[in-house]
C-alpha cells in the first residue's frame, strides 16, 4: 500500500487526525507523528521552527524505512510539507494541504499570535484550555503556545518559503481551503496555487479552520482522488 503521512497543525497533535487516519487506512499505509513539544513529546533544545519540524519528518521517514512518502498536512503541517518539497523533493511524493497559511509578514504574525494568549484562552475558552492541557501533557500547554508565538513572529520577520520558492516545487500538490475559514484568505491560497507548476485546488464546503470542524467526507474524497 502507498505510504501516506499525516501532519498536524500548530499547537495541535496527531490525536486530532485519528478519524482521518482510520478512514484512509483501507487505501494507504497511514503514518502520523507528533512534532517535538507537541502531543507530549519532549521539547526540543532549539526553538520551534519549520526547518526543525521538517528535519523531524525526515528522521521519522528514515526510522520507518520510507524513502518517499505522500503527505497530507493540515495548517502548519501543510507548510512543513511544502518546505520539504522545496528542500528535499526526493523524499516527497504528492502533497495535499488544508487550511495552510502561506503568507507571513510582521502584521500577519502579530494578528495570529494574539489568538494564542494563554491567559485569554483560560478566561474565555476554558474547554479549549483543558483540551490543550490534555493534548500536550505532561508538557505545559502554555509553553507550547509561547514557543509557537516565537516561531510565528520569526516567520513574520523572515518567511521560510518565499513566493518564488513555489515556482520550483514540481511535486503534484492539492491545495484545499474551507469555505468558512476565517484565518486563511482565498487570495493567498490562490496565489500559491497559481504559482505551483503542478497543482490543483479545491474548496471544502461548510468547513471552518479548526480540524475538528472539517467536512471529513469531502476531505477524504479529495485525498483519495488525488493520491492514487
C-alpha positions as CSV (number, residue, x, y, z in Angstrom):
1,X,0.0,0.0,0.0
2,X,1.2,3.5,-0.7
3,X,2.5,5.3,2.4
4,X,0.7,8.4,3.5
5,X,1.9,10.7,6.3
6,X,-0.5,12.9,8.1
7,X,1.0,16.1,9.7
8,X,-0.9,18.1,12.4
9,X,-1.1,21.9,12.8
10,X,0.4,24.4,15.2
11,X,-0.4,23.7,18.9
12,X,-2.0,20.5,17.7
13,X,-1.1,16.8,17.8
14,X,-1.7,13.6,15.9
15,X,-4.6,12.6,18.0
16,X,-6.7,15.2,16.1
17,X,-6.1,13.1,12.9
18,X,-7.2,9.7,14.2
19,X,-10.5,9.6,12.4
20,X,-9.0,10.7,9.1
21,X,-6.2,8.1,9.6
22,X,-8.7,5.3,10.3
23,X,-10.8,6.2,7.3
24,X,-7.8,6.2,5.0
25,X,-6.3,3.0,6.3
26,X,-8.1,0.9,3.7
27,X,-6.4,2.8,0.9
28,X,-3.0,3.7,2.3
29,X,-0.4,2.7,4.8
30,X,-1.1,5.6,7.1
31,X,1.5,7.2,9.4
32,X,1.2,10.0,11.9
33,X,3.7,11.8,14.1
34,X,3.8,14.5,16.8
35,X,6.3,17.3,16.3
36,X,8.6,17.9,19.2
37,X,6.9,19.6,22.1
38,X,3.5,18.5,20.8
39,X,1.3,15.6,22.0
40,X,3.5,15.0,25.0
41,X,6.8,14.8,23.0
42,X,9.8,16.4,24.8
43,X,10.5,20.0,23.9
44,X,13.5,20.4,21.5
45,X,16.7,22.0,22.6
46,X,16.2,24.7,19.9
47,X,13.2,26.9,19.2
48,X,10.2,25.7,17.2
49,X,10.7,26.3,13.5
50,X,9.6,25.0,10.2
51,X,13.2,23.7,9.3
52,X,13.3,21.8,12.7
53,X,9.9,20.2,12.1
54,X,10.9,19.3,8.5
55,X,14.1,17.6,9.9
56,X,11.9,15.6,12.3
57,X,9.8,14.4,9.4
58,X,13.0,13.2,7.6
59,X,14.2,11.4,10.7
60,X,10.8,9.8,11.0
61,X,10.9,8.6,7.4
62,X,14.4,7.2,8.0
63,X,13.3,5.4,11.2
64,X,10.3,3.8,9.3
65,X,12.4,2.9,6.3
66,X,10.4,5.1,4.0
67,X,12.4,6.5,1.1
68,X,9.5,8.6,-0.2
69,X,6.0,9.4,1.1
70,X,2.9,11.3,0.2
71,X,1.8,13.9,2.8
72,X,-1.5,15.3,4.0
73,X,-0.7,18.4,6.0
74,X,-3.2,20.4,8.0
75,X,-2.4,24.1,8.6
76,X,1.3,24.2,9.7
77,X,1.6,20.6,8.7
78,X,0.9,21.7,5.1
79,X,3.6,24.3,5.3
80,X,6.1,21.7,6.6
81,X,5.2,19.5,3.6
82,X,5.8,22.3,1.2
83,X,9.1,23.1,2.9
84,X,10.2,19.5,2.4
85,X,9.1,19.5,-1.2
86,X,11.3,22.6,-1.8
87,X,14.4,21.4,0.0
88,X,14.0,17.6,-0.1
89,X,11.8,16.8,-3.1
90,X,13.3,13.3,-3.4
91,X,11.6,12.3,-0.1
92,X,8.1,13.6,-1.0
93,X,5.5,12.4,-3.5
94,X,2.1,14.0,-3.7
95,X,1.1,16.7,-1.2
96,X,-2.4,17.7,0.0
97,X,-2.6,20.7,2.2
98,X,-5.6,22.0,4.1
99,X,-6.0,25.4,5.7
100,X,-2.3,26.3,5.3
101,X,-1.3,29.9,5.8
102,X,1.4,30.5,3.2
103,X,1.8,34.3,3.5
104,X,3.6,35.7,6.5
105,X,4.8,39.1,7.5
106,X,5.1,41.0,10.8
107,X,1.5,42.2,10.7
108,X,0.2,38.7,9.9
109,X,2.2,37.2,12.7
110,X,1.0,39.8,15.2
111,X,-2.6,39.1,14.3
112,X,-2.2,35.3,14.6
113,X,-0.2,35.4,17.8
114,X,-2.9,37.4,19.5
115,X,-5.1,34.3,19.4
116,X,-2.5,32.3,21.3
117,X,-2.7,34.4,24.5
118,X,-2.9,31.7,27.2
119,X,-4.5,33.9,29.8
120,X,-7.3,34.9,27.4
121,X,-7.8,31.3,26.4
122,X,-8.2,30.2,30.0
123,X,-10.6,33.0,30.7
124,X,-12.8,32.9,27.6
125,X,-12.3,29.3,26.3
126,X,-11.8,27.1,29.4
127,X,-12.8,24.0,27.5
128,X,-10.2,24.7,24.8
129,X,-7.6,25.3,27.5
130,X,-8.5,22.0,29.1
131,X,-8.2,20.2,25.7
132,X,-4.7,21.7,25.2
133,X,-3.6,20.7,28.6
134,X,-4.7,17.1,28.0
135,X,-3.3,17.0,24.4
136,X,0.2,18.1,25.4
137,X,0.6,16.5,28.8
138,X,3.0,16.1,30.5
139,X,4.2,19.3,28.8
140,X,2.9,22.7,29.9
141,X,0.5,23.7,27.2
142,X,1.3,27.4,27.9
143,X,4.9,26.7,27.0
144,X,3.7,25.1,23.7
145,X,1.8,28.3,23.0
146,X,4.8,30.5,24.0
147,X,7.2,28.6,21.7
148,X,4.7,28.7,18.9
149,X,4.3,32.5,19.2
150,X,8.1,32.9,19.0
151,X,8.1,30.7,15.8
152,X,5.3,32.7,14.2
153,X,7.0,36.0,14.9
154,X,10.2,34.7,13.4
155,X,8.2,33.6,10.3
156,X,6.7,37.1,10.1
157,X,10.2,38.6,10.0
158,X,11.6,36.0,7.5
159,X,9.1,33.7,5.8
160,X,10.9,30.3,5.3
161,X,9.2,29.9,1.9
162,X,9.3,32.9,-0.4
163,X,6.8,33.4,-3.3
164,X,9.4,32.4,-5.9
165,X,10.1,29.1,-4.0
166,X,6.8,27.7,-5.0
167,X,7.7,28.0,-8.7
168,X,10.4,25.3,-8.2
169,X,8.2,22.8,-6.4
170,X,7.4,20.2,-9.0
171,X,5.6,17.7,-6.8
172,X,1.9,17.2,-7.5
173,X,0.0,19.4,-5.0
174,X,-3.6,19.7,-4.0
175,X,-4.3,22.9,-2.1
176,X,-7.5,22.8,-0.1
177,X,-9.3,25.5,1.8
178,X,-12.5,25.5,3.8
179,X,-15.2,27.9,2.5
180,X,-15.7,29.3,6.0
181,X,-12.1,29.5,7.1
182,X,-11.6,32.9,8.7
183,X,-7.9,32.5,9.3
184,X,-6.7,31.8,5.8
185,X,-7.6,34.0,2.9
186,X,-8.7,32.8,-0.5
187,X,-6.3,35.3,-2.1
188,X,-3.2,33.9,-0.5
189,X,-4.3,30.4,-1.2
190,X,-5.0,31.2,-4.9
191,X,-1.6,32.9,-5.2
192,X,0.3,29.8,-4.1
193,X,-1.9,27.5,-6.2
194,X,-1.3,29.6,-9.3
195,X,2.4,29.7,-8.7
196,X,2.9,25.9,-8.2
197,X,3.8,24.3,-11.5
198,X,1.8,21.1,-10.9
199,X,-1.2,22.0,-8.6
200,X,-4.9,21.6,-8.2
201,X,-7.2,23.4,-5.8
202,X,-10.4,22.5,-4.0
203,X,-12.8,24.1,-1.6
204,X,-14.4,22.1,1.3
205,X,-18.0,23.1,1.9
206,X,-19.2,24.0,5.3
207,X,-15.7,23.9,6.7
208,X,-14.1,26.3,9.2
209,X,-10.4,26.4,10.1
210,X,-10.3,24.0,13.1
211,X,-9.5,20.5,12.0
212,X,-12.4,19.3,14.3
213,X,-14.8,21.2,12.0
214,X,-13.5,19.8,8.7
215,X,-16.0,18.3,6.3
216,X,-14.4,14.8,6.6
217,X,-16.2,13.1,3.7
218,X,-15.2,15.8,1.2
219,X,-11.6,15.8,2.6
220,X,-11.4,12.0,2.2
221,X,-12.8,12.3,-1.4
222,X,-10.1,14.8,-2.4
223,X,-7.3,12.8,-0.9
224,X,-8.4,9.5,-2.4
225,X,-8.9,11.1,-5.8
226,X,-5.5,12.9,-5.8
227,X,-3.2,10.4,-4.1
228,X,-3.5,7.2,-6.1
